[in-house]
Amino acid sequence: MSITYTIISFIIALGILITFHEFGHYLVARWNGVKVLRFCIGFGQPIFRKRWGKDQTEWVIAAIPLGGYVKMLDENEGRVAAEDLPRAFNRQPVARRFAIVAAGPIANFLLAIVLYWLLFILGVTGMKPVLGPVEPATPAAHANFTEGETIVSIENEPVASWQDARWTLLRYAIDQSADVTIQTASKNGEINWRKLDLSHVDPDKLNENFPGIIGLTSYQPTVKPVIGQVIAASVGDKAGLLAGDEIIAVDDTEIHTWMDFVKVIRSSPGRTLELEIWRNGQTIVLSVTPENAAENSKQIGKIGVAPVVNQAEFDELLVTIHYPPGKALQKALEKTWETTVLTLQMLAKMITGDVSLKNVSGPISIADYAGQSAQMGLVSYLAFLALISVSIGILNLLPIPILDGGHLMYYLIEIIRGGPLPDKIIIIGQRIGMALLLTLMIFAIYNDINRLITG
């Protein structure tokens, strides 16, 4: 995946999410009669600027797409003509100001609901929750899970796909549940109940392959190490590999499945490997040097070949979940609520120290996720947008001065005390809020860079 593709996917995602957020502020301000001077997406040098509408609002797209703002008429930001005073933001009753500020985060939650609704109508395709090999000395092994079983429910919540299983288990892990009851069905239809202990899950690894950490893997049909396709001009093509070649060994290590071969290639970027191949009834030896490629902030090896796959066998493991519009809306509301609760739980655990701050992701990781999801298709990209939209909504509601939540906190105090806080206190709060946000951003970027370095 190219850096250009990742950047474009990231900018489109930010553009959609920020526009919806700011449009929430804009619409509610207009509905309450407040004059909007400027609607801006991004910061820095404007690359597009136009005025239109009865109030000649200035619509701006700026060069740095990492935020936006809606500038309203306000006596605190400049002189206001006498005839416009009733339309100044600061002259509005506190309830109206509260609604205007809250509208931005609410717009993000509404966007998430719409996106999830579309997803549930279009249909979300995933892997059936059939278990692959169970890692030894893990919670799953201690609970006696076996390969080939299908997860049916977790704490009586139905599980339709591997994604459902991962999401539900993560929720219980964050909640630090000691034992989670899981219902499984064996290949012959026998129903089993397992008690999975999640109390010793490493909080530093909640952002990784969570099921794998507790010993659960998704079942994959065994694929023989036979090449089905060689990409033109790839490393494999230049090394002389052909469709139909069977990989027997790599550097004298026997290869039994395609996954054996993939593991060696991925773990050997830039290192020359000697391949023993069976071709047309004879054994030949070729050398190949996997090229470096970035994936999930890690450096892996790739040679540009694909296996011979029994597509029918893989199709049997896929499930598509979709609903009629009414039911899809209900599921979208539930999904948005669950995502919000899970995010808040994760945040609370970080504050108390029960979950590591290493799980905080910055713009580099988010850009990487944007590129990956876009490459996987529209459904994956919409799911990514919905998740990030919820996160932006929650972030903006935090009671930190300079964020929407900080302003809402001020308005609540104003309601309680019967008047606004002194300007001096508000200015101090703004400085503290700016310091907190800068610290958080620096820490998130540090985490991103650390992931890139450590892989």
Secondary structure as GFF3:
##gff-version 3
##sequence-region A 1 455
A	DSSP	alpha_helix	3	31	.	.	.	ID=ss1
A	DSSP	beta_strand	36	52	.	.	.	ID=ss2
A	DSSP	beta_strand	57	72	.	.	.	ID=ss3
A	DSSP	three_ten_helix	75	77	.	.	.	ID=ss4
A	DSSP	three_ten_helix	82	87	.	.	.	ID=ss5
A	DSSP	three_ten_helix	89	91	.	.	.	ID=ss6
A	DSSP	alpha_helix	94	122	.	.	.	ID=ss7
A	DSSP	beta_strand	124	127	.	.	.	ID=ss8
A	DSSP	alpha_helix	139	142	.	.	.	ID=ss9
A	DSSP	beta_strand	150	154	.	.	.	ID=ss10
A	DSSP	beta_strand	157	158	.	.	.	ID=ss11
A	DSSP	alpha_helix	162	174	.	.	.	ID=ss12
A	DSSP	beta_strand	179	185	.	.	.	ID=ss13
A	DSSP	beta_strand	191	197	.	.	.	ID=ss14
A	DSSP	three_ten_helix	203	205	.	.	.	ID=ss15
A	DSSP	alpha_helix	210	213	.	.	.	ID=ss16
A	DSSP	beta_strand	227	230	.	.	.	ID=ss17
A	DSSP	alpha_helix	235	239	.	.	.	ID=ss18
A	DSSP	beta_strand	246	250	.	.	.	ID=ss19
A	DSSP	beta_strand	253	254	.	.	.	ID=ss20
A	DSSP	alpha_helix	258	266	.	.	.	ID=ss21
A	DSSP	beta_strand	273	279	.	.	.	ID=ss22
A	DSSP	beta_strand	282	288	.	.	.	ID=ss23
A	DSSP	beta_strand	291	295	.	.	.	ID=ss24
A	DSSP	beta_strand	298	302	.	.	.	ID=ss25
A	DSSP	beta_strand	305	307	.	.	.	ID=ss26
A	DSSP	alpha_helix	311	315	.	.	.	ID=ss27
A	DSSP	beta_strand	318	321	.	.	.	ID=ss28
A	DSSP	alpha_helix	325	352	.	.	.	ID=ss29
A	DSSP	three_ten_helix	357	359	.	.	.	ID=ss30
A	DSSP	alpha_helix	363	376	.	.	.	ID=ss31
A	DSSP	alpha_helix	378	397	.	.	.	ID=ss32
A	DSSP	alpha_helix	404	417	.	.	.	ID=ss33
A	DSSP	alpha_helix	423	454	.	.	.	ID=ss34
###
